[in-house]
Every structure is written in C-alpha cells, then in structure tokens.
Amino acid sequence: MQHLASFVGGRWVEGKGGGQPLVNPATEEPLATASTEGIDLAGALAFARDTGGPALRSLCFAERGAILKGMAGALQGARDELLELGMRNCGNTRSDAKFDVDGAIATLLAYAELGAQLGAGKFIVDGEGIQLGRSPRFHGQHVCVPRHGVAVHINAFNFPAWGLAEKAAAALLAGMPVLSKPATATAMLAQRAMQVMVEKKVLPDGALSLLVGAPRDLPALLGAQDVLAFTGSGDTGARLRALPNVIRHSVRVNVEADSLNAAVLGPDAGASGDLYELFLKEVVRDVTQKAGQKCTAIRRLLLPAEHAATVRDDLAGLLSQTKVGNPAEEDVRMGPLTNAAQLADVREGVERLGAEGRLVAGGAKPPLPKGYFLSPTLFEFALGAKADAVHAREVFGPVVSILPYMENPAALVAKGGGGLVCSLYSEDAAWLEESVAGIAPFHGRLYIGHPKIELSPGPGTVLPQLVHGGPGHAGGGEELGGKRALAFYLQRVALQGSRPLVQGLAKAGTPG
C-alpha cells in the first residue's frame, strides 16, 4: 500500500508512523496512508518564504503567468491518470472527475492569460495618481505589492485538483509562494498532481509546497506577512480565526464555509416550457454531481406554491432514475460519498430534515451493502413551515428540500444566513429586479438561468472570471474574480512625495 509523501523544503519527505488511511469509497478498499509526523513544518514555511518568495517576486506577471501555463500543461499531460485517481480515491464518476481536473487546468490557464495581460510589471498600480496639495509636485499613488510571507491553503476533500489550482493560481501570479494542504481523505489526486509538476520542473524552487496528512500546528506558525485560505466547515474556520497568533499578528484569513444555496423558480416559469425544463435539468445535475458534495450545490428549492406539487413529482421521478453505484461501471451516474465520516454526517442531516419535513425520495437507508452510498434524496415542507433544519445546516450530500412560497421569496432565501450562490429562473424583469435587490446582499454570486444561453455551466460551476465566496454562513471570504483574487496576497500601500519620484517608483508596476 502506498505511503504518500509531502513535498516540502524542495524535496519529497515521508511522515512517520502509520498515518491516516485513504480508501476507495465505492469498495472501502484501502489505497494509501498519509502522515505528517516528524515533518519540520516551520522549516517548510521558512523555505517557502526565503526561497520561493524572492524567486517569484523577481519575476514579472507575464513570467509568473508562464509558470501557471506550464503547470496546466503538466496536468493536461497526466489527465487520464488523474481522472483515474479521482474515480478510485474520490468516488467520482468519470464525468465528475473531469469536472475537478479540467476545472483545475482551466483555472490555471485563465490566470496564465491574466499574467500575459498584466505584462512586464511586478506589482499593481492601483488607480490614478493624486495631487495632494496646491502644488502639483506633492503627489500620491496607491500601489499593491507582494507580501513577504507564505500563503497556506487548506483545501476541502471534494475538489483535490481544482481546490489546489484555484488558490495557487492567484497566489503565484501575485508573487507569493504557496504551501497547499489538501484534505487527507482524497489527497492521492493532489499528491500525484504535485508529483507531475515537480517531474516537469515547471515551478521555481519553493514556489509551491504540498503537505499531505494532518496539518498539526501549521496555522499556529503563521506570522504577520503570511496569509491563510481555508475551505471547509464554518466551525473549523471560526477556530482558525481565533488562533492567538492569527489575532496577535493580524494574519489575513479567507474562509469559504457552509452554504445553503437556493434555486428559485419564478411565478412566470410555471411548471412547463423551456425555462422550467432548464430548472429541472440544473437541479438534478447539482443534486447528483459529485454526489452533492459541492459547496455550490443547490440545497433549497423555492417554488411558487401553486406549482410545488408538480415540481415535486417531476423531480422525484428524475432523481429516482439516477443509477447509484461504483463509478467503475459505465452506466453509473452517481458515486459514493467520500468516506464513512461524511456518510454518517449526511445521514444524520437527513434524519434531522425528516423530523420536520416529508421525505419524497431517497432517504438515509444505504442503497448498497458496501461503500459509502446514499440515494438522491428529496424533502418537501409545507407552506409557511418553520423548517429550522433546512435553513440552519448544510447537508453535504445529494439532498435537497422543497419550500413553497406565495409572495417574493427573498426573505425565505435570506434565512440561510448567507450563501455562495443563489439561482433564479424567471423572465419577468420586474420580479427579477425585486428578487435580486432582496437576495444579492446575502450572496457572493447570483445565477439567472435562461434556456437560450448555450452551454451554460449552471449555478454549481465556479468560474475564474467571477468571485467565489459569500457573506455570513458562507464564511465571509472571496476567491477568484480575475484580478480581484490577487488583492488577498498583495499589500496596498500609499506612496506620497515628489511627483517625479513617486511616478518613477510606480513605473515598474502595472496599471490598475
């Protein structure tokens, strides 16, 4: 059985002890172990800061973008192998594995292109220069420069390739070295991706490190120039923010946490027609893709009360047709949850929803005798029901709940306490304007579905050009969004003084 090594300090290092087991979630077959015991974490951070940082800061944006392009090329060359690991270690169908791996490659390429656009600068010039007094010689200019620390990325289990790439792309382009810590349960894919990039020699020394296994006290070792980006549960995010060193040194922390994403069917969409069919298609895809283990997956369906019963029956029929099983079988459309702990957590969530709502399809009973499987599950709640469980806890699996509404649904959506994405399905301009005004403050992204948009990726796909994150329950963080993503890794500083001198200092930057 393979023992996964970490890539730290510019070399591969195996942790001591037995470590945590990694399994095939469809068969429960042990695949590998991972441990960080005995690995010098402080030394790993120091190597990234002292070696990777200067190497990246010496490069211009176009050169950093070329590194990202090389990373994407390395992953593309190993794509079939990475897809296979996604199926074995993550329980993905081949389509789901493509969603992860191809998403990683596309994000790296998007930021490589941004690097080419930013060109020969090494930092960002933020806005126009400012005359600060009566004399035009007293001049001010904001610039954003790379921080002299390391970016620690703690990623979730559901996207081991994409999670690594989307965070690393922005940090490396900004000029900041990265230490990435994938979730251990699905780390085989991230570890092999790192091996491929190291073998292809596409990275400067110290630019990207990978820690496979428990993080131990890694977040507690961060200082004032470092940043921490975390994707996972809200409880863990809160603990990270409360660490004494994080508070004492004002360590920048970005958290992407729980999200009770809603899909809202407008009254004009009815229960037939192209827009309605698009709604059904995208809901079914979001519930079943990666077995519902997506931070952007639809958890709540808000339906006009007069159409709720029809939608319920149509959805129940479509979800029941989804074949659940081992992704190695070609006709399987939904694989297992990631591990036994995730299955137990989701089954408990299903029981809580069942205590308040009515089970329409699926349920907590395992559909297969072996593996971490759950059937696509649909609940419905009565009009005006309190439904505390629906709005309070994200059940991270193939589970969705129907909530009927009579008037504008914004207040009902807002009960989720803040989300990553809300999707709206309507062609009524007045209804959309009112709904967007009420829903937008509680979300990082709004998706407005329309059947005439060709090849729409749906609400569950995170695009590198748009921000990913959300307020409140969703963690209050923000990633991606094109050039906006670089801000987390840069320090904005105001230069003021003699106009020729300030303009000369800013000349090496890139226009904001």
C-alpha positions as CSV (number, residue, x, y, z in Angstrom):
1,M,0.0,0.0,0.0
2,Q,1.3,3.4,-1.0
3,H,2.5,5.8,1.7
4,L,2.0,9.4,0.4
5,A,5.0,11.7,0.8
6,S,4.8,15.5,1.2
7,F,6.8,17.9,-1.0
8,V,8.3,20.5,1.4
9,G,11.7,22.2,1.6
10,G,12.2,21.4,-2.1
11,R,12.1,17.6,-1.6
12,W,9.8,14.7,-1.0
13,V,9.5,13.7,2.7
14,E,7.5,10.9,4.2
15,G,5.9,11.3,7.6
16,K,6.5,8.8,10.4
17,G,4.0,6.3,11.8
18,G,1.1,4.5,10.2
19,G,-0.8,7.7,9.3
20,Q,-4.4,8.1,8.1
21,P,-5.8,5.6,5.7
22,L,-7.2,6.6,2.3
23,V,-9.7,4.3,0.7
24,N,-11.8,3.7,-2.4
25,P,-15.2,4.9,-1.1
26,A,-17.1,2.7,-3.5
27,T,-15.5,-0.5,-2.3
28,E,-13.9,0.5,1.0
29,E,-10.6,-0.9,-0.3
30,P,-7.5,0.7,1.4
31,L,-5.4,2.5,-1.1
32,A,-2.8,4.5,0.8
33,T,-1.8,6.1,4.0
34,A,-0.6,9.7,4.8
35,S,1.2,11.1,7.8
36,T,3.0,14.4,8.6
37,E,4.5,13.3,11.8
38,G,8.2,14.2,12.0
39,I,8.0,16.7,9.2
40,D,9.5,20.1,10.0
41,L,6.6,22.4,9.4
42,A,8.4,25.6,10.5
43,G,11.3,24.7,8.2
44,A,8.8,24.1,5.3
45,L,7.3,27.6,5.8
46,A,10.8,29.2,6.1
47,F,11.9,27.5,2.8
48,A,8.8,28.8,1.0
49,R,9.3,32.4,2.4
50,D,13.1,32.6,1.9
51,T,13.5,30.7,-1.4
52,G,10.1,30.7,-3.2
53,G,9.2,34.3,-2.3
54,P,12.3,36.0,-3.7
55,A,12.2,33.8,-6.8
56,L,8.6,34.8,-7.6
57,R,9.0,38.5,-6.7
58,S,11.9,38.7,-9.1
59,L,9.6,37.7,-12.0
60,C,7.1,39.9,-13.8
61,F,3.4,39.0,-14.2
62,A,4.0,37.6,-17.7
63,E,6.7,35.3,-16.4
64,R,4.6,34.2,-13.4
65,G,1.7,33.5,-15.9
66,A,4.1,31.3,-17.9
67,I,4.7,29.2,-14.8
68,L,0.9,28.7,-14.5
69,K,0.7,27.8,-18.1
70,G,3.4,25.2,-17.5
71,M,1.5,23.8,-14.5
72,A,-1.6,23.5,-16.7
73,G,0.4,21.7,-19.4
74,A,1.8,19.3,-16.9
75,L,-1.6,18.4,-15.6
76,Q,-3.1,18.1,-19.1
77,G,-0.3,15.6,-20.0
78,A,-1.3,13.4,-17.0
79,R,-5.0,14.0,-17.3
80,D,-6.1,10.3,-17.8
81,E,-4.1,9.2,-14.8
82,L,-5.5,12.0,-12.7
83,L,-9.1,11.1,-13.8
84,E,-8.5,7.5,-12.7
85,L,-7.3,8.6,-9.3
86,G,-10.4,10.8,-9.0
87,M,-12.6,7.8,-9.6
88,R,-10.7,5.5,-7.3
89,N,-9.9,7.7,-4.3
90,C,-12.7,10.3,-4.5
91,G,-15.6,8.1,-5.7
92,N,-16.1,10.3,-8.7
93,T,-17.8,9.2,-11.9
94,R,-15.6,9.9,-14.9
95,S,-17.7,13.0,-15.6
96,D,-17.3,14.2,-12.0
97,A,-13.5,13.6,-12.2
98,K,-13.3,15.6,-15.4
99,F,-15.2,18.4,-13.6
100,D,-12.4,18.6,-11.0
101,V,-9.3,18.0,-13.1
102,D,-10.5,20.0,-16.1
103,G,-11.6,22.8,-13.8
104,A,-8.1,22.9,-12.3
105,I,-6.5,23.1,-15.8
106,A,-8.9,25.8,-17.0
107,T,-8.3,28.0,-13.9
108,L,-4.6,27.8,-14.3
109,L,-4.9,28.8,-17.9
110,A,-7.2,31.6,-17.1
111,Y,-4.7,33.1,-14.7
112,A,-1.9,32.4,-17.1
113,E,-3.7,34.6,-19.6
114,L,-4.2,37.3,-17.0
115,G,-0.5,37.2,-16.3
116,A,0.2,37.8,-20.0
117,Q,-2.2,40.7,-20.0
118,L,-0.6,42.3,-16.9
119,G,2.7,42.0,-18.7
120,A,6.1,43.3,-17.5
121,G,5.1,44.7,-14.2
122,K,5.9,43.1,-10.9
123,F,3.2,44.8,-8.8
124,I,-0.1,46.6,-9.4
125,V,-0.5,50.3,-9.7
126,D,-3.9,51.0,-8.1
127,G,-5.8,53.8,-9.8
128,E,-4.7,57.2,-10.9
129,G,-2.1,59.4,-9.2
130,I,-3.4,62.1,-6.9
131,Q,-2.4,65.7,-6.4
132,L,-2.2,66.2,-2.6
133,G,-1.8,69.9,-2.3
134,R,-1.8,73.2,-4.1
135,S,1.4,72.3,-5.8
136,P,1.3,69.5,-8.4
137,R,4.7,68.4,-7.1
138,F,3.1,66.9,-3.9
139,H,1.8,63.7,-5.3
140,G,0.3,60.4,-4.1
141,Q,-0.2,57.0,-5.7
142,H,-1.6,53.7,-4.4
143,V,0.3,50.5,-5.3
144,C,-0.2,46.9,-4.4
145,V,2.9,44.9,-3.8
146,P,3.5,41.1,-3.0
147,R,3.7,40.3,0.7
148,H,6.9,38.7,2.0
149,G,5.3,35.7,3.6
150,V,3.8,32.3,2.5
151,A,0.2,31.6,1.5
152,V,-1.1,28.5,3.4
153,H,-4.0,26.9,1.6
154,I,-6.1,24.3,3.5
155,N,-8.4,22.7,0.9
156,A,-11.6,20.6,1.1
157,F,-11.9,17.0,0.2
158,N,-14.4,17.4,-2.7
159,F,-12.1,19.1,-5.3
160,P,-8.5,18.0,-4.7
161,A,-7.3,19.2,-8.1
162,W,-9.4,22.3,-8.6
163,G,-9.0,23.4,-5.0
164,L,-5.3,23.3,-5.2
165,A,-5.2,25.1,-8.6
166,E,-7.7,27.9,-7.9
167,K,-6.0,29.1,-4.8
168,A,-2.4,28.6,-6.0
169,A,-3.0,30.3,-9.4
170,A,-3.9,33.6,-7.8
171,A,-1.2,33.5,-5.1
172,L,1.6,32.6,-7.5
173,L,0.6,35.2,-10.0
174,A,0.6,37.8,-7.2
175,G,4.1,36.8,-6.4
176,M,3.5,34.8,-3.2
177,P,4.7,31.2,-2.5
178,V,2.2,28.6,-1.5
179,L,2.1,25.7,0.9
180,S,-1.0,23.7,0.0
181,K,-2.6,21.2,2.4
182,P,-5.2,19.0,0.7
183,A,-7.8,17.2,2.7
184,T,-6.2,13.8,3.6
185,A,-9.2,11.6,2.6
186,T,-8.8,12.4,-1.1
187,A,-5.1,13.5,-1.2
188,M,-3.9,10.9,-3.7
189,L,-5.1,13.1,-6.6
190,A,-3.5,16.3,-5.3
191,Q,-0.3,14.5,-4.4
192,R,0.0,13.0,-7.9
193,A,-0.7,16.4,-9.5
194,M,2.2,17.8,-7.5
195,Q,4.4,14.9,-8.5
196,V,3.7,15.6,-12.1
197,M,4.5,19.3,-11.8
198,V,7.7,18.6,-9.9
199,E,8.8,16.0,-12.6
200,K,8.2,18.5,-15.4
201,K,10.2,21.2,-13.5
202,V,7.6,23.9,-14.2
203,L,8.0,25.6,-10.7
204,P,10.8,27.7,-9.2
205,D,12.2,26.2,-6.0
206,G,10.0,26.9,-3.0
207,A,7.1,28.4,-5.1
208,L,4.7,25.5,-4.3
209,S,4.8,23.0,-1.5
210,L,2.4,20.3,-0.6
211,L,1.7,18.9,2.8
212,V,-0.2,15.5,2.8
213,G,-1.7,14.4,6.1
214,A,-2.8,16.2,9.3
215,P,-1.9,19.9,9.4
216,R,-0.8,19.6,13.1
217,D,0.1,23.1,14.3
218,L,0.7,24.6,10.8
219,P,-1.8,27.5,11.1
220,A,-0.3,28.4,14.5
221,L,3.1,29.0,12.9
222,L,1.9,31.9,10.6
223,G,3.1,35.4,11.1
224,A,2.1,39.0,10.0
225,Q,3.3,38.6,6.4
226,D,1.6,35.2,5.8
227,V,-2.0,34.5,4.7
228,L,-4.3,31.6,5.3
229,A,-7.0,30.5,2.9
230,F,-9.4,27.8,4.2
231,T,-12.2,25.8,2.6
232,G,-14.3,23.6,4.9
233,S,-16.7,23.8,7.8
234,G,-17.7,27.0,9.4
235,D,-16.8,25.7,12.9
236,T,-13.2,25.0,11.7
237,G,-13.0,28.4,10.1
238,A,-14.0,30.1,13.3
239,R,-11.3,28.2,15.2
240,L,-8.7,29.2,12.8
241,R,-9.7,32.9,13.0
242,A,-9.5,32.6,16.8
243,L,-5.9,31.3,17.0
244,P,-3.7,33.5,19.2
245,N,-1.1,34.1,16.5
246,V,-3.8,35.0,14.0
247,I,-5.2,37.6,16.3
248,R,-1.8,38.9,17.6
249,H,-0.2,39.2,14.1
250,S,-3.4,40.1,12.2
251,V,-2.8,37.2,9.9
252,R,-5.1,37.5,6.8
253,V,-7.6,34.7,6.8
254,N,-10.0,33.9,4.0
255,V,-12.8,31.3,4.8
256,E,-15.1,29.6,2.4
257,A,-17.5,27.6,4.6
258,D,-21.1,26.2,4.6
259,S,-23.6,27.4,2.1
260,L,-27.4,26.7,1.9
261,N,-27.6,27.6,-1.8
262,A,-31.1,28.2,-3.1
263,A,-32.7,27.8,-6.5
264,V,-35.8,30.0,-7.0
265,L,-38.4,29.2,-9.7
266,G,-40.2,32.4,-10.7
267,P,-44.0,32.5,-10.8
268,D,-43.9,33.2,-14.6
269,A,-41.9,30.0,-15.2
270,G,-44.9,27.8,-14.4
271,A,-44.4,24.0,-14.5
272,S,-43.8,23.6,-18.2
273,G,-41.8,25.1,-21.0
274,D,-38.1,25.6,-21.8
275,L,-37.3,27.6,-18.7
276,Y,-38.9,25.0,-16.5
277,E,-37.1,22.2,-18.2
278,L,-33.8,24.0,-17.7
279,F,-34.6,24.4,-14.0
280,L,-35.3,20.7,-13.6
281,K,-32.1,19.8,-15.5
282,E,-29.9,22.0,-13.5
283,V,-31.4,21.0,-10.1
284,V,-30.9,17.3,-10.9
285,R,-27.3,17.9,-12.1
286,D,-26.5,19.9,-8.9
287,V,-28.0,17.3,-6.6
288,T,-26.2,14.3,-8.2
289,Q,-22.9,15.8,-9.5
290,K,-20.1,14.6,-7.2
291,A,-22.9,13.1,-5.0
292,G,-23.9,16.5,-4.0
293,Q,-20.5,17.2,-2.4
294,K,-20.1,20.7,-3.9
295,C,-20.0,23.9,-1.9
296,T,-22.2,25.4,-4.6
297,A,-24.7,22.6,-4.8
298,I,-28.4,23.5,-4.6
299,R,-29.8,22.7,-1.1
300,R,-33.1,24.5,-1.1
301,L,-35.7,24.8,-3.8
302,L,-38.1,27.7,-3.5
303,L,-41.2,27.1,-5.6
304,P,-44.4,29.1,-6.3
305,A,-47.0,27.3,-4.1
306,E,-49.3,26.6,-7.0
307,H,-46.6,24.6,-8.8
308,A,-44.9,22.9,-5.9
309,A,-46.7,19.6,-6.2
310,T,-46.0,19.3,-9.9
311,V,-42.3,20.2,-9.5
312,R,-42.0,17.7,-6.6
313,D,-43.4,14.9,-8.7
314,D,-41.2,15.7,-11.7
315,L,-38.1,15.9,-9.6
316,A,-38.8,12.8,-7.7
317,G,-39.2,10.9,-11.0
318,L,-35.9,12.3,-12.4
319,L,-33.9,11.7,-9.2
320,S,-35.1,8.1,-8.9
321,Q,-33.8,7.3,-12.4
322,T,-30.2,8.2,-11.3
323,K,-28.2,5.0,-11.1
324,V,-26.0,5.0,-7.9
325,G,-23.0,2.7,-7.7
326,N,-19.3,2.1,-8.3
327,P,-18.1,4.7,-10.8
328,A,-16.0,2.0,-12.5
329,E,-19.3,0.8,-14.0
330,E,-20.1,2.8,-17.2
331,D,-23.8,3.2,-16.6
332,V,-23.4,4.6,-13.1
333,R,-24.4,8.3,-12.8
334,M,-23.7,9.0,-9.2
335,G,-20.9,7.6,-7.0
336,P,-20.5,7.4,-3.2
337,L,-19.8,10.0,-0.6
338,T,-16.1,10.4,0.2
339,N,-15.7,8.4,3.4
340,A,-17.6,6.8,6.3
341,A,-17.5,10.0,8.4
342,Q,-19.1,12.0,5.6
343,L,-21.8,9.4,5.1
344,A,-22.6,9.4,8.8
345,D,-22.8,13.2,8.8
346,V,-25.1,13.3,5.8
347,R,-27.3,10.5,7.2
348,E,-27.7,12.4,10.4
349,G,-28.6,15.5,8.4
350,V,-31.2,13.5,6.5
351,E,-32.7,12.4,9.8
352,R,-33.0,16.0,11.0
353,L,-34.7,17.1,7.9
354,G,-37.1,14.2,8.1
355,A,-38.1,15.3,11.6
356,E,-39.6,18.5,10.2
357,G,-40.4,17.7,6.5
358,R,-41.8,14.9,4.4
359,L,-39.5,12.5,2.6
360,V,-40.4,12.3,-1.0
361,A,-37.5,10.3,-2.5
362,G,-34.3,8.6,-1.2
363,G,-33.6,8.7,2.5
364,A,-30.9,7.7,5.0
365,K,-31.1,4.0,4.2
366,P,-27.9,2.9,2.2
367,P,-28.9,1.7,-1.3
368,L,-26.0,-0.7,-1.5
369,P,-24.5,-3.1,1.1
370,K,-20.9,-1.9,0.7
371,G,-19.4,1.5,0.1
372,Y,-20.4,5.0,1.3
373,F,-23.6,5.4,-0.8
374,L,-26.7,7.4,-0.4
375,S,-29.6,7.7,-2.9
376,P,-30.6,11.2,-4.2
377,T,-32.9,12.5,-1.5
378,L,-35.8,15.0,-1.8
379,F,-37.8,16.5,1.0
380,E,-40.8,18.8,0.9
381,F,-42.0,21.3,3.5
382,A,-45.5,22.8,3.9
383,L,-46.2,26.4,3.0
384,G,-45.2,28.5,6.0
385,A,-43.5,25.7,7.8
386,K,-40.8,26.8,10.3
387,A,-38.2,24.4,8.7
388,D,-35.4,25.3,11.1
389,A,-33.2,22.4,9.9
390,V,-33.4,23.5,6.3
391,H,-32.1,27.0,6.9
392,A,-29.6,26.2,9.7
393,R,-27.4,23.3,8.4
394,E,-25.9,22.3,5.1
395,V,-26.3,18.6,4.5
396,F,-23.3,18.0,2.3
397,G,-24.6,15.3,0.0
398,P,-27.2,14.5,-2.6
399,V,-30.0,16.1,-0.6
400,V,-32.4,18.9,-1.5
401,S,-35.6,20.4,0.1
402,I,-38.7,22.0,-1.4
403,L,-40.0,25.2,0.2
404,P,-43.2,26.7,-1.3
405,Y,-43.7,30.5,-1.3
406,M,-46.6,32.8,-2.0
407,E,-45.0,36.2,-2.5
408,N,-41.5,37.4,-3.2
409,P,-39.1,34.7,-1.9
410,A,-36.2,36.9,-0.8
411,A,-36.9,36.8,2.9
412,L,-37.1,33.0,2.7
413,V,-33.8,32.8,0.9
414,A,-32.2,35.1,3.4
415,K,-33.0,32.6,6.3
416,G,-29.9,30.7,5.1
417,G,-27.8,33.3,6.7
418,G,-25.6,34.0,3.6
419,G,-24.6,31.8,0.7
420,L,-22.2,31.3,-2.1
421,V,-24.7,31.3,-4.9
422,C,-28.5,31.7,-5.5
423,S,-30.0,30.8,-8.8
424,L,-33.2,32.5,-10.2
425,Y,-35.3,31.1,-13.1
426,S,-37.6,33.8,-14.5
427,E,-38.1,36.1,-17.5
428,D,-40.2,38.6,-15.6
429,A,-38.0,41.7,-15.4
430,A,-39.9,43.3,-12.6
431,W,-39.9,40.1,-10.5
432,L,-36.2,39.6,-11.1
433,E,-35.4,43.2,-10.2
434,E,-37.2,42.9,-6.9
435,S,-35.8,39.5,-6.1
436,V,-32.2,40.5,-6.9
437,A,-32.4,43.5,-4.7
438,G,-33.6,41.3,-1.8
439,I,-31.3,38.4,-2.4
440,A,-28.0,39.9,-3.6
441,P,-26.8,41.2,-0.2
442,F,-26.8,37.7,1.2
443,H,-24.7,36.0,-1.6
444,G,-21.4,36.2,-3.4
445,R,-23.0,35.3,-6.8
446,L,-26.4,35.3,-8.4
447,Y,-27.1,33.0,-11.4
448,I,-30.0,33.9,-13.6
449,G,-30.9,30.8,-15.7
450,H,-32.2,31.2,-19.3
451,P,-32.8,28.5,-21.8
452,K,-31.2,30.5,-24.7
453,I,-27.8,30.6,-23.1
454,E,-25.9,27.9,-25.0
455,L,-23.7,25.5,-23.0
456,S,-24.5,27.2,-19.6
457,P,-22.4,25.5,-16.9
458,G,-25.3,26.1,-14.4
459,P,-25.1,27.6,-10.9
460,G,-22.8,24.9,-9.5
461,T,-19.8,25.8,-11.6
462,V,-17.3,28.3,-10.2
463,L,-15.7,30.4,-13.0
464,P,-12.3,32.0,-12.6
465,Q,-13.5,35.3,-14.0
466,L,-16.1,35.8,-11.2
467,V,-15.7,36.0,-7.5
468,H,-16.3,32.8,-5.4
469,G,-17.3,33.3,-1.8
470,G,-20.2,34.7,0.3
471,P,-21.1,36.5,3.4
472,G,-22.3,35.2,6.8
473,H,-22.8,31.4,6.9
474,A,-20.7,31.0,3.8
475,G,-17.6,32.3,5.6
476,G,-17.3,35.9,4.5
477,G,-14.5,35.2,2.1
478,E,-13.8,35.8,-1.5
479,E,-11.6,34.0,-4.1
480,L,-11.1,34.2,-7.8
481,G,-12.8,37.0,-9.7
482,G,-10.0,37.6,-12.2
483,K,-7.5,40.2,-11.0
484,R,-9.6,40.7,-7.8
485,A,-8.1,37.5,-6.4
486,L,-4.6,38.9,-6.3
487,A,-5.6,41.5,-3.7
488,F,-5.6,38.9,-0.9
489,Y,-1.9,38.3,-1.5
490,L,-0.8,41.9,-2.0
491,Q,-0.3,44.8,0.4
492,R,-1.8,48.1,-0.7
493,V,0.5,51.0,0.2
494,A,0.2,54.7,-0.4
495,L,3.2,56.4,-1.8
496,Q,3.4,60.2,-1.3
497,G,6.1,62.7,-2.1
498,S,7.7,64.5,-5.0
499,R,5.7,63.7,-8.1
500,P,8.6,62.7,-10.3
501,L,10.0,60.4,-7.6
502,V,6.6,58.8,-6.9
503,Q,5.8,58.3,-10.5
504,G,9.2,56.8,-11.1
505,L,8.7,54.3,-8.2
506,A,5.3,53.3,-9.6
507,K,6.6,52.9,-13.1
508,A,7.6,49.3,-12.6
509,G,4.0,48.4,-11.8
510,T,1.0,47.5,-13.9
511,P,-1.9,49.9,-14.4
512,G,-4.8,49.0,-12.2
